[in-house]
Amino acid sequence: MDRIFSFYSKHKVQFWLGVIILQQVFLLFSMDGTGGDGDSVNHYLYNKYAFKYPWLFIHSWSRPFFVLASCLFVQLGFIGIKLFNSIMAVGGAYLAYRLAKKIDVPRPELVMPLLMFMPDYLQLSLSGLTEPLFSFMVVGALLIFAYDRNILGALIVSFLPFARPEGFFFVAIAVVYFIFRRGTWKMIPLLLIGHIFYSLVGFLFFDESILWLFKDNANATLTPAYGVTGRWLHYVRELPYVIGIPICVLFWLGAVAMGIKLLLDFTNIKKNLIPAIVLAGTFSVIIAHTIFWKFGLFKSFGLTRNLLTVAPLMAIISLVGMQTMWSVLRLERVRSGYASLFVILGSLIFLYSGNKCALKFPDDFQLNPVQELSKEVVQFIDKVYPKTGRTFHYYPFMNLVAEQDPFDWKTHKTLFKDVIELPIPGNTIVIWDDWFALNEGKVTLDMLVEHPELEFVKAFDTFDQMNKKRRFVLFKTKIWY
């Protein structure tokens, strides 16, 4: 036993890095899921067709820096974007370890499993979503600041808004950091480099005005986009589902411990700027999204995955909570080491336990029932209506299954209300679904049933993971050649 622990103490970083890599590789190559059938798939499609439609490289919704960083991986298929995000997630875990070590958090290597054992973060790392890249950039920038490489850190932060809108929070935090950090206020203009770069790219290569970034923002709305708003404690209540109950407990312990320590030593805040940013950055995301969801600002829909933009920082705070607990209990070094391993093992067991706040394995990493049903719809169309000229639908995964270019309006249009108000060409198939077409496209089933140019073909039904009935309804034009 002593030999085992001696080996572990010498190779603990490599051990935990190996554990999370093995977990990632297994899930990457053995599961066919897409991490959701909406934004995850849409981001994949935007990236896949970026070389064919270069304007996608500066499209605000697709996140220009995310497209730039991942577009080559996407050419391998959906597994390519999952590979990219896996690299970002595992890389972010390693950078979080380096940052925890730099700011003297005991047993910093445990940050890696704490991050990759968060249920929702693990799912996102195998999706087409933008959070893993953003979280990698955030923790990387803070690590670089910790080593006083302020120019490089400022440059990374300047591009954060082009990976995720939360990047603006960190630009503001970086301004405060440079004000407090002696002799670094001259770095503040560097935080504009990202905006200058993309302003010039749009102006020089895409015929945009020099101020196009301030006019073209996909989320720039101050009214509820979906007709609903949320509660003040929405994100607090949902946090156990996002990061798991064990890690959630550690997170709140760590947040309190770090907050008290920073307040008690406030006169030396300049020496504790990096821990302060870890805490401030995390809670700026939680508080800002709470306000956005409460008042329906910036197209907020209360998506809990927004919190995972700072998941590596949350892992560091959680580790602080764990080590604070051992200090309060006055556990000596060896016993606290055993206790730490016990907590990590417990977090791993909880992750795959089937608890309502844990993963639903393997379902969370496989195609969901609605996606499987959409494959049946595509197969039906190919078999029964081979002369289909174009399709109207809003379900992103159907483009992926049919290998259909969603930006080629000669063969496909997204099913919006204004699309069906125009004359519909012959040989067109219209596919209605009860979520995207209804909520995003604002097209009700009755609109299609009563449409004078369309006729009903077939309905396809299934039940989703929540045992809710889901449906695709197929229509075709009455004019068919």
BADRENVEX-812034 format. One line per field, with one value per residue (C-alpha): x, y, z negated; chain; residue number from 1. Coordinates in steps of 0.02 Angstrom, whole numbers, plus 50000, padded with zeros to 5 digits. Last residue first. Example, Ala and Ser with C-alpha at 12.3 -4.5 7.8 and 13.67 -1.06 7.14 Angstrom:
// BADRENVEX-812034
u	c(50684	50615)
v	c(49947	49775)
w	c(49643	49610)
chaine	c(A	A)
num	c(2	1)
***
This chain:
// BADRENVEX-812034
u	c(47804	47713	47596	47498	47652	47705	47674	47757	47723	47861	47810	47862	47768	47850	47930	48066	48194	48084	47931	47898	47783	47792	47646	47613	47569	47460	47431	47503	47464	47305	47385	47256	47354	47514	47452	47363	47530	47593	47741	47829	47998	48084	47944	47838	47967	48096	47984	47836	47915	47848	47923	47878	47923	47931	47903	47817	47875	47790	47718	47763	47675	47760	47930	47863	47818	47992	48037	48221	48240	48319	48363	48382	48410	48581	48626	48563	48672	48595	48688	48515	48565	48654	48514	48389	48491	48448	48257	48183	48103	48069	48133	48178	48165	48095	48101	48144	47977	47936	48109	48210	48066	48043	48230	48230	48082	48160	48319	48212	48145	48321	48350	48188	48236	48404	48567	48687	48796	48659	48576	48727	48718	48590	48719	48695	48573	48427	48538	48587	48746	48869	48926	48892	49024	49148	49107	49128	49298	49347	49283	49378	49536	49522	49492	49647	49750	49671	49724	49904	49917	49836	49650	49604	49418	49419	49576	49500	49346	49454	49540	49374	49309	49471	49448	49273	49339	49463	49325	49216	49360	49370	49179	49179	49087	48994	48871	48794	48749	48605	48504	48383	48310	48400	48371	48478	48365	48214	48204	48240	48341	48460	48475	48519	48636	48731	48739	48804	48928	48993	49001	49131	49235	49235	49293	49433	49471	49495	49607	49711	49714	49776	49933	49841	49706	49829	49717	49574	49653	49498	49388	49490	49492	49306	49266	49384	49305	49126	49159	49249	49106	48985	49090	49117	48930	48908	49047	48953	48782	48830	48899	48746	48606	48673	48679	48495	48435	48569	48535	48348	48362	48300	48160	48133	48061	47947	47887	48028	48128	48095	48129	48299	48370	48548	48570	48621	48730	48760	48758	48903	49010	48974	49061	49186	49041	49034	49094	49150	49339	49403	49263	49222	49405	49440	49302	49357	49535	49487	49364	49492	49627	49518	49588	49759	49703	49706	49888	49948	49866	50003	50121	50047	49905	49749	49704	49759	49644	49497	49516	49532	49367	49282	49356	49304	49122	49128	49186	49020	48959	49053	49199	49204	49185	49342	49454	49514	49544	49673	49763	49762	49841	49976	50020	50009	50133	50140	50140	49970	49910	49954	49858	49709	49712	49721	49575	49470	49527	49489	49319	49280	49332	49228	49075	49055	48941	48968	48954	49063	49140	48964	48916	49067	49025	48846	48892	49041	49166	49283	49305	49330	49439	49561	49552	49623	49797	49798	49825	49833	49786	49945	49894	50012	49955	49773	49824	49920	49777	49655	49770	49759	49569	49560	49664	49545	49397	49477	49541	49369	49292	49400	49366	49179	49193	49283	49161	49029	49119	49306	49284	49234	49413	49465	49328	49369	49472	49403	49223	49247	49328	49181	49042	48907	48781	48890	48931	49111	49180	49005	49032	49154	49012	49094	49238	49117	49006	49064	49076	48897	48837	48929	48864	48688	48711	48758	48629	48485	48493	48590	48762	48785	48774	48859	48948	49097	49231	49212	49148	49298	49421	49353	49355	49532	49586	49507	49598	49764	49764	49725	49873	49993	49966	49978	50141	50259	50124	50038	50195	50222	50039	50055	50220	50142	50000)
v	c(50863	50904	51051	51011	51054	50929	50914	50812	50826	50794	50759	50746	50668	50704	50558	50673	50586	50618	50521	50484	50533	50550	50627	50598	50682	50836	50948	51117	51264	51323	51325	51271	51123	51225	51371	51249	51170	51336	51428	51551	51499	51492	51424	51321	51276	51238	51145	51049	51006	51049	50976	51059	50964	51066	50992	51151	51321	51400	51574	51686	51679	51513	51598	51740	51617	51544	51368	51380	51368	51230	51183	51350	51438	51356	51406	51246	51137	50965	50810	50735	50688	50854	50958	50857	50898	51082	51062	51219	51150	51195	51074	51090	50999	50833	50712	50564	50581	50409	50340	50497	50575	50420	50409	50592	50565	50408	50506	50639	50504	50462	50646	50654	50498	50573	50531	50464	50544	50594	50424	50324	50373	50495	50605	50674	50791	50671	50533	50402	50359	50400	50570	50517	50381	50508	50635	50501	50457	50640	50652	50495	50560	50719	50622	50517	50673	50756	50604	50618	50806	50822	50846	50998	50984	51169	51141	50989	51089	51230	51104	51051	51229	51285	51138	51199	51374	51297	51195	51350	51436	51290	51300	51485	51470	51330	51452	51484	51298	51342	51416	51540	51591	51757	51845	51992	52039	51941	52034	51890	51797	51942	51981	51801	51794	51944	51874	51702	51768	51906	51775	51671	51818	51897	51737	51696	51882	51896	51741	51831	51999	51935	52040	52198	52156	52182	52302	52180	52042	52004	52034	51921	51782	51796	51788	51642	51541	51584	51538	51380	51319	51361	51265	51115	51091	51108	50980	50849	50895	50892	51033	51082	50994	51061	51236	51239	51318	51453	51484	51512	51610	51776	51697	51688	51777	51720	51787	51704	51857	51950	52134	52220	52155	52145	51957	51934	52090	52178	52366	52387	52262	52351	52511	52511	52481	52308	52271	52095	52098	52269	52327	52158	52114	52290	52282	52105	52160	52322	52230	52099	52232	52334	52253	52316	52491	52436	52382	52557	52531	52403	52498	52436	52312	52396	52485	52335	52220	52342	52344	52154	52140	52245	52137	51986	52038	52074	51896	51834	51864	51706	51671	51843	51929	51833	51909	52055	51936	51842	52003	52064	51902	51912	52089	52052	51910	51936	51748	51761	51860	51710	51595	51713	51714	51525	51507	51621	51548	51369	51423	51506	51355	51237	51353	51367	51220	51081	50945	50819	50942	51003	50836	50837	51014	50964	50823	50904	50761	50845	50999	50912	50783	50919	51028	50881	50921	51079	50981	51139	51304	51408	51537	51460	51282	51329	51412	51260	51144	51259	51252	51062	51064	51191	51076	50933	51043	51125	50958	50882	51033	51003	50816	50847	50969	50835	50699	50803	50781	50786	50959	51018	51009	51139	51260	51253	51408	51524	51474	51498	51667	51725	51673	51588	51719	51867	51804	51854	51689	51646	51781	51658	51552	51397	51402	51432	51285	51166	51302	51361	51181	51132	51286	51238	51061	51121	51260	51138	50948	50927	50866	50782	50599	50455	50373	50253	50364	50523	50441	50324	50460	50581	50456	50404	50587	50623	50479	50514	50694	50628	50508	50627	50755	50622	50549	50561	50556	50414	50307	50333	50295	50129	50085	50119	50000)
w	c(53039	52878	52850	52694	52595	52465	52279	52143	51958	51832	51653	51472	51327	51160	51070	51004	51115	51267	51325	51508	51649	51839	51931	52116	52281	52252	52402	52440	52556	52469	52295	52167	52101	52111	52007	51891	51845	51780	51855	51738	51811	51642	51533	51653	51785	51651	51528	51600	51766	51938	52097	52262	52422	52582	52754	52812	52752	52599	52626	52477	52308	52277	52263	52155	52017	52012	52068	52114	52301	52403	52583	52673	52508	52490	52312	52229	52342	52325	52271	52237	52061	52027	52100	51996	51840	51860	51846	51922	52080	52262	52392	52575	52740	52678	52823	52710	52620	52548	52512	52478	52383	52274	52237	52183	52068	51992	51957	51872	51756	51698	51662	51564	51465	51411	51496	51366	51234	51111	51134	51073	50933	50865	50784	50610	50524	50544	50474	50604	50509	50649	50583	50403	50416	50486	50351	50217	50287	50279	50100	50048	50131	50030	49868	49898	49924	49772	49672	49732	49705	49534	49520	49417	49457	49505	49608	49693	49740	49807	49921	49996	50015	50099	50218	50256	50294	50416	50497	50512	50603	50724	50748	50795	50961	50874	50798	50970	50972	50857	51000	50923	51091	51108	51274	51219	51073	51011	50845	50726	50857	50889	50703	50659	50808	50739	50562	50609	50738	50624	50487	50576	50635	50462	50376	50498	50513	50324	50326	50460	50372	50205	50186	50240	50113	49971	49874	49909	49805	49702	49854	49967	49838	49807	49994	50023	49882	49933	50115	50063	49955	50095	50221	50106	50088	50277	50306	50205	50281	50464	50573	50675	50580	50413	50493	50539	50378	50383	50567	50543	50380	50449	50549	50736	50887	51028	51196	51291	51341	51178	51218	51206	51370	51432	51439	51621	51620	51786	51758	51637	51730	51895	51841	51986	52103	52181	52357	52308	52332	52276	52159	52082	52057	51992	51860	51817	51778	51690	51579	51532	51503	51384	51226	51283	51234	51050	51051	51004	50834	50796	50681	50518	50538	50470	50632	50736	50638	50651	50841	50840	50747	50881	51020	50917	50914	51101	51132	51065	51244	51298	51417	51498	51329	51272	51406	51300	51154	51257	51305	51124	51064	51198	51147	50961	50948	50760	50722	50637	50789	50898	50782	50788	50978	50986	50866	50975	51142	51090	51021	51188	51289	51179	51181	51370	51407	51535	51405	51315	51191	51158	51083	50966	50916	50878	50761	50671	50654	50780	50671	50504	50592	50649	50493	50395	50463	50356	50194	50087	50172	50185	50316	50445	50405	50434	50598	50658	50611	50701	50853	50849	50837	50979	51087	51048	51094	51247	51313	51289	51375	51529	51528	51516	51662	51762	51711	51799	51964	52000	52079	51906	51845	51973	51921	51735	51694	51828	51795	51607	51639	51744	51622	51728	51672	51726	51900	51939	52003	52068	52201	52281	52352	52427	52302	52158	52207	52071	51939	51959	51965	51806	51717	51770	51704	51530	51536	51560	51552	51392	51342	51511	51461	51551	51404	51409	51484	51383	51225	51211	51261	51131	50987	51034	51043	50873	50791	50878	50817	50644	50647	50734	50597	50460	50525	50376	50241	50332	50337	50151	50122	50213	50126	49956	50000)
chaine	c(A	A	A	A	A	A	A	A	A	A	A	A	A	A	A	A	A	A	A	A	A	A	A	A	A	A	A	A	A	A	A	A	A	A	A	A	A	A	A	A	A	A	A	A	A	A	A	A	A	A	A	A	A	A	A	A	A	A	A	A	A	A	A	A	A	A	A	A	A	A	A	A	A	A	A	A	A	A	A	A	A	A	A	A	A	A	A	A	A	A	A	A	A	A	A	A	A	A	A	A	A	A	A	A	A	A	A	A	A	A	A	A	A	A	A	A	A	A	A	A	A	A	A	A	A	A	A	A	A	A	A	A	A	A	A	A	A	A	A	A	A	A	A	A	A	A	A	A	A	A	A	A	A	A	A	A	A	A	A	A	A	A	A	A	A	A	A	A	A	A	A	A	A	A	A	A	A	A	A	A	A	A	A	A	A	A	A	A	A	A	A	A	A	A	A	A	A	A	A	A	A	A	A	A	A	A	A	A	A	A	A	A	A	A	A	A	A	A	A	A	A	A	A	A	A	A	A	A	A	A	A	A	A	A	A	A	A	A	A	A	A	A	A	A	A	A	A	A	A	A	A	A	A	A	A	A	A	A	A	A	A	A	A	A	A	A	A	A	A	A	A	A	A	A	A	A	A	A	A	A	A	A	A	A	A	A	A	A	A	A	A	A	A	A	A	A	A	A	A	A	A	A	A	A	A	A	A	A	A	A	A	A	A	A	A	A	A	A	A	A	A	A	A	A	A	A	A	A	A	A	A	A	A	A	A	A	A	A	A	A	A	A	A	A	A	A	A	A	A	A	A	A	A	A	A	A	A	A	A	A	A	A	A	A	A	A	A	A	A	A	A	A	A	A	A	A	A	A	A	A	A	A	A	A	A	A	A	A	A	A	A	A	A	A	A	A	A	A	A	A	A	A	A	A	A	A	A	A	A	A	A	A	A	A	A	A	A	A	A	A	A	A	A	A	A	A	A	A	A	A	A	A	A	A	A	A	A	A	A	A	A	A	A	A	A	A	A	A	A	A	A	A	A	A	A	A	A	A	A	A	A	A	A	A	A	A	A	A	A	A	A	A	A	A	A	A	A	A	A	A	A)
num	c(481	480	479	478	477	476	475	474	473	472	471	470	469	468	467	466	465	464	463	462	461	460	459	458	457	456	455	454	453	452	451	450	449	448	447	446	445	444	443	442	441	440	439	438	437	436	435	434	433	432	431	430	429	428	427	426	425	424	423	422	421	420	419	418	417	416	415	414	413	412	411	410	409	408	407	406	405	404	403	402	401	400	399	398	397	396	395	394	393	392	391	390	389	388	387	386	385	384	383	382	381	380	379	378	377	376	375	374	373	372	371	370	369	368	367	366	365	364	363	362	361	360	359	358	357	356	355	354	353	352	351	350	349	348	347	346	345	344	343	342	341	340	339	338	337	336	335	334	333	332	331	330	329	328	327	326	325	324	323	322	321	320	319	318	317	316	315	314	313	312	311	310	309	308	307	306	305	304	303	302	301	300	299	298	297	296	295	294	293	292	291	290	289	288	287	286	285	284	283	282	281	280	279	278	277	276	275	274	273	272	271	270	269	268	267	266	265	264	263	262	261	260	259	258	257	256	255	254	253	252	251	250	249	248	247	246	245	244	243	242	241	240	239	238	237	236	235	234	233	232	231	230	229	228	227	226	225	224	223	222	221	220	219	218	217	216	215	214	213	212	211	210	209	208	207	206	205	204	203	202	201	200	199	198	197	196	195	194	193	192	191	190	189	188	187	186	185	184	183	182	181	180	179	178	177	176	175	174	173	172	171	170	169	168	167	166	165	164	163	162	161	160	159	158	157	156	155	154	153	152	151	150	149	148	147	146	145	144	143	142	141	140	139	138	137	136	135	134	133	132	131	130	129	128	127	126	125	124	123	122	121	120	119	118	117	116	115	114	113	112	111	110	109	108	107	106	105	104	103	102	101	100	99	98	97	96	95	94	93	92	91	90	89	88	87	86	85	84	83	82	81	80	79	78	77	76	75	74	73	72	71	70	69	68	67	66	65	64	63	62	61	60	59	58	57	56	55	54	53	52	51	50	49	48	47	46	45	44	43	42	41	40	39	38	37	36	35	34	33	32	31	30	29	28	27	26	25	24	23	22	21	20	19	18	17	16	15	14	13	12	11	10	9	8	7	6	5	4	3	2	1)
***
